[in-house]
Amino acid sequence: MPLDTYRKKRDFTVTDEPSGSIRKSPAKRLQYVIQKHRATALHYDFRLEWNGVLLSWAVPKGPSLDPSAKRLAMQVEDHPIEYGDFEGGIPEGQYGGGTVMVWDRGEWEPESPDVNAALAQGDLKFQLHGEKLRGSWVLVRTKGGYGRPGHASWLLIKHRDDYATGEDIVAERPESAISGKLLAEIAAETGGDVEKAKKADSIAKRRASPLAQTQRSRTNEKAVRRAKAPSKSVSKRA
Ligand code: MN
């Protein structure tokens, strides 16, 4: 059964995550969701509704709007459709223990004419109609991209279109798509690890400020020049 792996990994008497069901009648509109998840490490869970479940990939760096960026996406177990609404805490010690945010959501539309064949071939083209991610994308399975069983490596890549930009969307838009909250706020409200969540928020903020980065690298350049400078110029300054 498609959700067996998902259910085996979780104790639903302890975690608030849904045990879920397989949606019987195929939905006309297919859900798309990305959940920002600070577990052992921060990652972004990319999910597409298909065959009554959410096909799922863990993207360590999150999506990029830059078509030259290829983001590693490790396929993980199918999740129930209901999981797409889950924002909150997973207790420590449980599978994926940490804080979860619904970072983006909306609908998706296959561009590949036969989705099952595209998945089998490892080359799925699609349109996203989310709040943060839009336009045309592709998931490509890497050659020899089978690591652990059931954890094939794929690459998530933006196609060139009107929605492709150099904007660092993960950094510019760190907030939840359903509540507007940052991860630290969600952690605080659900008894999670606020410090870990704060770090995940601030990693995004550091990336968000090109000016801060420029200033930091200038400071570094100055430090390097000072270190390389002959003693004469040092004494001049002193
Ligand atoms: Mn996850």
Boltz pocket constraint, residues with backbone or C-beta under 6 A from the ligand:
constraints:
  - pocket:
      binder: B
      contacts: [[A, 35], [A, 37], [A, 39], [A, 43], [A, 45], [A, 58], [A, 96]]
      max_distance: 6.0
